[in-house]
Amino acid sequence: MKKWAHPALNWYLKFLQPSQVLSPDDDELLAYGAVSDWVVNKRKPVYTDAAIDGFLDTADHWIVASAHRHGATLVTNEVPAPDGKKKVKIPDAAAAFKVPCINTLEFIRELRVSV
């Protein structure tokens, strides 16, 4: 983020502790390769080239790989589209690797947030 002068850098430095930042290890790199391979070669029905490129050009595949590696649950408002071909949805990629997904409302309920 420093290298790119990302606009969220100050927030990041102020609120995140080093212990909250995960660095990729060998197992996560293997998971990353597996997620990439799944979307390109193993998923049926096959995604369009544009869908594959879009997924691999974002952080989505890293997020799924990291969650798989660390046994984490993903929070996303994307709705699964198991037969979709035009966009790789996080819940579909996550399901292929048995990574649980919940939406924001479910996340807030799990945290028992009340207003």
CORWOKA-V416732 format. One record per backbone hydrogen bond with DSSP energy under -1.0 kcal/mol. CO is the residue of the C=O (numbers start at 1). NH is the residue of the N-H. Records with the same first field share a line. If there is no record, write none. Layout:
CO: NH ; NH
This chain:
1: 6
2: 5
6: 9
8: 12
9: 13
10: 14
11: 15
12: 16
17: 20
18: 21
25: 29
26: 30
27: 31
28: 32
29: 33
30: 34
31: 35
32: 36
33: 37
34: 38
35: 39
36: 40
37: 41
38: 42 ; 43
48: 52
49: 53
50: 54
51: 55
52: 56
53: 57
55: 58
59: 63
60: 64
61: 65
62: 66
63: 67
64: 68
65: 69
66: 70
67: 71 ; 72
74: 102
81: 84
85: 48
89: 93
90: 94
91: 95
92: 96
94: 97 ; 99
95: 98
100: 74
102: 76
103: 107
104: 108
105: 109
106: 110
107: 111
108: 113
109: 112
